Every structure is written in C-alpha cells, then in structure tokens.
Amino acid sequence: MRAALVTLTVVVLAAAAGFGWLWNRAYGPWPQWQAYAEHFVQPDGRVVDITAGARTTSEGQVYSLFFALVANDRPRFDAILKWTRDNLCGGDFAAQLPSWLWGQKPDGSWGVLDPNPAADADLWLAYTLLQAGRLWNDAALSQNGRVLLWQIKEHEIAAMGAAGKLLLPAPNGFVLDATHWKLNPSYYPRFQFAGLATEDPSGPWNELWQNYQRLLPQVAPIGLVPDWFLLDEKAQVSPDIGNANLGSYDAIRSYLWAGLSTAMDPDGVRRYGGFLAAIKANRTPPEKIDVASAAVISTNTPVGFSAAVLPWLKALGEDVAVENQQRELQSHRTDGLLGRPAHYYDQVLALFGEGWISGRYRFEADGRVTLRWESLWFGL
C-alpha cells in the first residue's frame, strides 16, 4: 500500500509539474518583450528610439503594438495605441493616417516633424488592430482597423501603368512623375496582405500582392532584394538613383517576411538564393550588398540582421546557418537586449525573428496570426 501511494504521489507531482510547464510556456511572460518595453516604451506609450535623438516613428509604435499583442500585454497595448492616436493621428484615426516622424523641433518643443505617413506602418497598424479585435473580442479595435484600411485605400494605393495597383510608400513624395514611381520591397509582407484580404474580402489586398509578385523577377533577379527600386508605366523596374542596387536596412525585412509567410507562400523562401550565398560566405548577413553584382559593400553585421533571417533560414532547412545566427545573437545579449548600446531596430528585428522561432506566434494560411497564449497546446 505504501509503495502504491508513493508511486501515485510521484505520478501526480510529475503531472502537476508538466501542467505547470505547459501553463508557464503558454501564459508566462515574454522576457525579451519585457526587456524591450522597459527600455524603449515610456509609461505613456511612446516608443523612444534612444540612439537616434530620442525620436519616435510610426513604425516603432506599430511594431511595438504588435509585440504587445503577441505578449498578451493589454495595458501596454492600450497605452501605445492611445499615444499613437493622440500624437500621430491628431487624436482620431478617422482624421488622418499616422505621421511617420515625431521628435524635438529646432525651437526645443516636441511634436510632429514630418506629417507624411509611412504606408508600411499604416498597414501594420490596421492589421494589428484587426487581429487584436478578433483575439480580444474588442469591436472598437476592429472598427479602428477598418477605418485605417479605408484611409490606406484612399491615400496610399495607386494604379501604376501596366503593373496595375501597387502600394505607395507614402501619400507624398513617391510619385516621381506621371509615369514613374519609387517603391520599397519591404512594404510587402505576404502574410499581411493575406490577412487583410481575409478581414476585408472586397479590398485590393490580394491584387496588390499579385501585382508586386509579378515584378519580383525584375526586382530581385539574382535573389538579392534592394532597399528601393523605380518603376515605369510599362512595368519596367530600374535601380533607385539615390542608392543604386543597395540592399541593406530596408531589404533585410524582405527575407524576414518571406520566412514568416511560409504557410501561404511556401516557395517564397527560395526566391532569395543570392542572399543565402552571401550569408554562407560571410557567416552572418552583410550590412550592405550590391544586389546587381552580389558584391558585399560592408561585412559589418548589425546584430538584428542575424535575428531577422532566422525564420527564413529555418524554412530553407539551413540548420547550420540558423545555429550560427543564434550563437551571434547570444554573444551580443545583455539583460535581454542586443548590443551595447541597444539599438531600437536590432531589438525589433530580434522580437520578430526570435519570437517566431521560439513559437510565440505564427501566421496561418489565411494570414491571421495565431498566438501562444491562445492555447496550452500551441505549437506542440
């Protein structure tokens, strides 16, 4: 009897320990998010780019909003959203799209420095609000997301000759003339356009992606993505004059988005063989590369680049390259942050890349996000 009781006790304790592990895995804190939020997010919800003049960008606000959703951190989510609305949107999401840049003015006061919106941030904001409204069952969040989508349709989508409708990087400054446009490949996350099409079936979201996808053989002919490119009315792509053939801080996100989009675009990760070759030659992603010749311009690797390529390399089955990036990240980590000093962009790339590879979130075939905190059994 005593032996049976001991055995039963051991089984119960083991089961309890296993359940506790599952509970903590699903609902426990996200340490990297906590470290980031404590360092970069003010109590009022402003995300401060500390090493860039303490400025705030719409990108920083909306990326942080998405991470707060992934972390199930509703108090910070609400604070970030309120600050964004009050300071970048004139107090009303229906009034205007978010101004992209806020900071200290020449007279010492603080406020909007450039009212032009950034379309990638606007799409992330609308997408995140729609996903948060669904996951938290909050109709007001969903409605704000729909309001933003309407504004994006009105101000940031244009018919570009034979290429069809595409996303302008901003309402102002990217229509070069009646037959030429300047575009950014990293503004096209496949999962996002799929998710927006799911939430807004009558919208242009699948059309935008399909039109961009038809341009990809010209945009990245040797598997290297530029930061920017020019497009003419005949759907011909040419290099951006200001930074001809440069792939760097913008382009790194294209590889990240491809890795995150495998559920709806499994072959997308294979488009960028040129960048895979560069990583294998340099061990880590180069900071700058010539996308026409594959010549590496700068081998210095921002530590966030190693995090950004994790989902993409994992999807390709490049386990050795994944391990190399993870060792690089571990060698630069201090108190949950990467680098000294900790740069904002490195941290957000790490939250995207490491968050995905550790199973915090995933994007389904319809583009909707699924999060670990939704279920004890997520990812098992």
VODRENPA-194210 format. One record per residue (C-alpha): residue in three letters; x negated, y, z. Coordinates in pm, whole numbers, padded with zeros to 5 digits, always signed. Layout:
ALAXYZ ...
END
This chain:
MET+00000+00000+00000 ARG-00280+00242+00092 ALA-00464+00168-00236 ALA-00145+00230-00435 LEU-00087+00558-00251 VAL-00443+00670-00322 THR-00405+00580-00689 LEU-00073+00769-00710 THR-00230+01073-00544 VAL-00520+01072-00789 VAL-00278+01047-01084 VAL-00063+01333-00953 LEU-00365+01554-00890 ALA-00505+01479-01234 ALA-00169+01559-01394 ALA-00146+01882-01196 ALA-00498+01978-01298 GLY-00418+01902-01660 PHE-00099+02108-01647 GLY-00289+02390-01477 TRP-00548+02386-01755 LEU-00273+02400-02017 TRP-00094+02682-01834 ASN-00409+02890-01799 ARG-00505+02820-02161 ALA-00168+02938-02288 TYR-00084+03218-02047 GLY-00413+03314-01887 PRO-00590+03642-01964 TRP-00797+03700-02277 PRO-01132+03809-02129 GLN-01265+03971-02448 TRP-00949+04179-02482 GLN-00966+04283-02118 ALA-01328+04394-02157 TYR-01246+04585-02476 ALA-00938+04752-02331 GLU-01115+04860-02014 HIS-01397+05012-02219 PHE-01214+05171-02513 VAL-00847+05216-02420 GLN-00755+05505-02192 PRO-00466+05464-01944 ASP-00252+05690-02166 GLY-00302+05456-02464 ARG-00563+05649-02662 VAL-00831+05425-02815 VAL-01162+05612-02798 ASP-01444+05546-03043 ILE-01705+05627-02781 THR-02014+05622-03003 ALA-01853+05834-03278 GLY-01787+06161-03098 ALA-01506+06017-02885 ARG-01278+06034-03186 THR-00959+05833-03232 THR-00843+05680-03560 SER-00509+05536-03660 GLU-00700+05216-03741 GLY-00826+05189-03385 GLN-00479+05247-03245 VAL-00305+04985-03458 TYR-00574+04717-03432 SER-00559+04757-03054 LEU-00179+04736-03069 PHE-00207+04402-03249 PHE-00457+04269-02995 ALA-00229+04377-02708 LEU+00046+04168-02871 VAL-00189+03870-02907 ALA-00280+03909-02538 ASN+00088+03948-02435 ASP-00018+04275-02271 ARG+00309+04468-02292 PRO+00206+04760-02065 ARG-00097+04844-02282 PHE+00103+04780-02598 ASP+00364+05034-02492 ALA+00100+05291-02391 ILE-00090+05257-02721 LEU+00232+05282-02920 LYS+00352+05590-02732 TRP+00020+05772-02772 THR+00017+05690-03144 ARG+00371+05819-03193 ASP+00325+06133-02986 ASN-00016+06238-03116 LEU-00049+06099-03469 CYS+00315+06098-03585 GLY+00443+06427-03448 GLY+00647+06248-03183 ASP+00863+06049-03426 PHE+00778+05753-03650 ALA+01054+05868-03884 ALA+00897+06213-03918 GLN+00560+06120-04065 LEU+00308+05843-04114 PRO+00021+05849-03859 SER-00258+06100-03919 TRP-00575+05898-03957 LEU-00817+06112-03751 TRP-00780+06281-03410 GLY-01056+06437-03202 GLN-01228+06754-03085 LYS-01187+07059-03308 PRO-01455+07326-03367 ASP-01284+07554-03114 GLY-01315+07286-02844 SER-00950+07185-02842 TRP-00833+06831-02918 GLY-00586+06725-03182 VAL-00538+06604-03540 LEU-00849+06660-03752 ASP-00715+06515-04076 PRO-00340+06467-04127 ASN-00380+06231-04423 PRO-00255+05883-04328 ALA-00457+05565-04389 ALA-00245+05305-04567 ASP-00416+05002-04414 ALA-00347+05131-04064 ASP+00011+05212-04161 LEU+00070+04857-04286 TRP-00087+04711-03972 LEU+00137+04930-03757 ALA+00456+04831-03940 TYR+00354+04463-03945 THR+00268+04457-03575 LEU+00591+04629-03473 LEU+00798+04382-03674 GLN+00613+04086-03524 ALA+00635+04229-03171 GLY+01007+04296-03213 ARG+01059+03933-03311 LEU+00835+03782-03043 TRP+00951+04005-02757 ASN+01311+04021-02882 ASP+01299+04401-02891 ALA+01520+04551-03163 ALA+01376+04902-03116 LEU+01027+04782-03211 SER+01163+04610-03521 GLN+01354+04922-03622 ASN+01041+05138-03591 GLY+00859+04886-03810 ARG+01130+04914-04076 VAL+01118+05295-04061 LEU+00743+05284-04125 LEU+00787+05042-04415 TRP+01028+05284-04579 GLN+00772+05564-04548 ILE+00494+05346-04690 LYS+00713+05265-04990 GLU+00783+05634-05042 HIS+00432+05774-04999 GLU+00164+05506-05042 ILE+00266+05287-05333 ALA+00217+05394-05693 ALA+00257+05247-06040 MET-00092+05230-06192 GLY-00052+05174-06562 ALA-00096+04819-06687 ALA-00193+04699-06338 GLY+00156+04770-06202 LYS+00233+04884-05850 LEU-00054+04894-05601 LEU-00128+05040-05260 LEU-00288+05383-05248 PRO-00543+05414-04965 ALA-00362+05732-04857 PRO-00094+05965-04997 ASN-00354+06228-05084 GLY-00696+06212-05249 PHE-00694+05878-05430 VAL-00509+05961-05750 LEU-00810+06091-05940 ASP-00607+06199-06241 ALA-00305+06075-06436 THR-00488+05759-06548 HIS-00744+05681-06274 TRP-00718+05569-05912 LYS-00961+05484-05631 LEU-00875+05170-05434 ASN-01002+04966-05140 PRO-01002+04583-05147 SER-00997+04553-04767 TYR-00649+04710-04763 TYR-00503+04382-04895 PRO-00473+04114-04620 ARG-00282+03828-04785 PHE-00110+03720-04463 GLN+00019+04071-04406 PHE+00184+04106-04745 ALA+00341+03762-04699 GLY+00470+03860-04354 LEU+00612+04188-04476 ALA+00787+04005-04762 THR+00942+03771-04506 GLU+01071+04062-04298 ASP+01164+04281-04597 PRO+01250+04047-04889 SER+01366+04329-05116 GLY+01040+04520-05072 PRO+00742+04527-05312 TRP+00504+04333-05087 ASN+00459+04014-05291 GLU+00440+04222-05608 LEU+00159+04433-05460 TRP-00041+04125-05369 GLN+00012+03957-05706 ASN-00094+04272-05891 TYR-00406+04301-05678 GLN-00485+03931-05717 ARG-00486+03970-06095 LEU-00757+04233-06057 LEU-00977+04021-05829 PRO-01185+03858-06107 GLN-01292+04210-06207 VAL-01323+04341-05850 ALA-01549+04057-05730 PRO-01683+03885-06046 ILE-01976+03716-05867 GLY-01798+03660-05536 LEU-01903+03985-05370 VAL-01647+04247-05267 PRO-01715+04621-05298 ASP-01605+04873-05040 TRP-01425+05071-05313 PHE-01353+05049-05684 LEU-01196+05259-05957 LEU-00903+05152-06173 ASP-00778+05296-06503 GLU-00439+05282-06674 LYS-00547+04980-06882 ALA-00611+04779-06562 GLN-00986+04801-06610 VAL-01200+04804-06295 SER-01521+05006-06265 PRO-01759+05089-05977 ASP-01685+05373-05738 ILE-01907+05662-05847 GLY-01998+05774-05496 ASN-02112+05431-05370 ALA-02152+05226-05686 ASN-02137+04849-05626 LEU-02182+04882-05249 GLY-02035+04611-05026 SER-02061+04692-04656 TYR-01843+04806-04365 ASP-01512+04803-04553 ALA-01582+04492-04758 ILE-01657+04274-04457 ARG-01287+04275-04377 SER-01200+04115-04712 TYR-01386+03799-04608 LEU-01219+03813-04266 TRP-00871+03846-04418 ALA-00939+03555-04655 GLY-01030+03334-04361 LEU-00713+03434-04174 SER-00491+03371-04479 THR-00559+03004-04546 ALA-00202+02895-04460 MET-00059+03083-04760 ASP-00371+03107-04979 PRO-00593+02803-04914 ASP-00810+02866-05221 GLY-00873+03231-05132 VAL-01180+03149-04924 ARG-01355+03008-05233 ARG-01345+03337-05424 TYR-01649+03478-05248 GLY-01933+03239-05320 GLY-02174+03526-05369 PHE-02136+03636-05009 LEU-02173+03280-04883 ALA-02504+03257-05070 ALA-02617+03585-04911 ILE-02534+03457-04563 LYS-02722+03133-04621 ALA-03024+03323-04749 ASN-03024+03571-04460 ARG-02866+03351-04188 THR-02628+03635-04097 PRO-02416+03864-04321 PRO-02620+04150-04467 GLU-02515+04500-04369 LYS-02522+04625-04731 ILE-02531+04437-05058 ASP-02513+04531-05427 VAL-02202+04348-05548 ALA-02313+04355-05914 SER-02665+04214-05874 ALA-02638+04041-05532 ALA-02946+04234-05421 VAL-02945+04284-05046 ILE-02982+04653-04967 SER-03001+04616-04589 THR-03054+04295-04395 ASN-02964+04457-04064 THR-02652+04276-03945 PRO-02404+04463-03726 VAL-02313+04201-03468 GLY-01944+04237-03552 PHE-02012+04112-03905 SER-02107+03772-03762 ALA-01770+03756-03587 ALA-01578+03873-03892 VAL-01694+03585-04111 LEU-01617+03309-03858 PRO-01264+03225-03984 TRP-01381+03234-04346 LEU-01685+03013-04285 LYS-01476+02773-04077 ALA-01218+02744-04356 LEU-01500+02664-04600 GLY-01627+02388-04370 GLU-01962+02565-04326 ASP-02018+02441-03971 VAL-02390+02523-03959 ALA-02323+02881-04066 VAL-02045+02907-03805 GLU-02283+02790-03533 ASN-02546+03041-03648 GLN-02298+03328-03616 GLN-02180+03211-03275 ARG-02538+03199-03147 GLU-02591+03550-03283 LEU-02283+03672-03100 GLN-02381+03507-02774 SER-02725+03670-02787 HIS-02565+04017-02805 ARG-02287+03974-02548 THR-02295+04168-02221 ASP-01999+04178-01980 GLY-01761+04065-02252 LEU-01871+04326-02507 LEU-02111+04302-02800 GLY-02420+04518-02835 ARG-02583+04798-02639 PRO-02425+05040-02680 ALA-02099+04864-02760 HIS-01966+04998-03090 TYR-01591+05005-03144 TYR-01596+04840-03489 ASP-01810+04548-03372 GLN-01562+04478-03094 VAL-01251+04478-03314 LEU-01415+04250-03570 ALA-01503+04018-03282 LEU-01149+04022-03144 PHE-01018+03927-03487 GLY-01281+03664-03565 GLU-01340+03506-03224 GLY-00974+03539-03129 TRP-00878+03333-03432 ILE-01148+03071-03397 SER-01067+03021-03026 GLY-00700+02968-03110 ARG-00546+03287-02971 TYR-00337+03341-03284 ARG-00276+03216-03636 PHE-00080+03326-03940 GLU+00177+03084-04079 ALA+00259+03020-04445 ASP+00531+03287-04437 GLY+00286+03544-04295 ARG+00435+03555-03949 VAL+00194+03545-03657 THR+00210+03263-03403 LEU+00050+03329-03064 ARG-00092+03104-02797 TRP+00129+03247-02522 GLU+00441+03130-02706 SER+00384+02768-02604 LEU+00178+02550-02372 TRP+00112+02320-02669 PHE-00003+02583-02917 GLY-00295+02462-03126 LEU-00311+02116-02966 
END
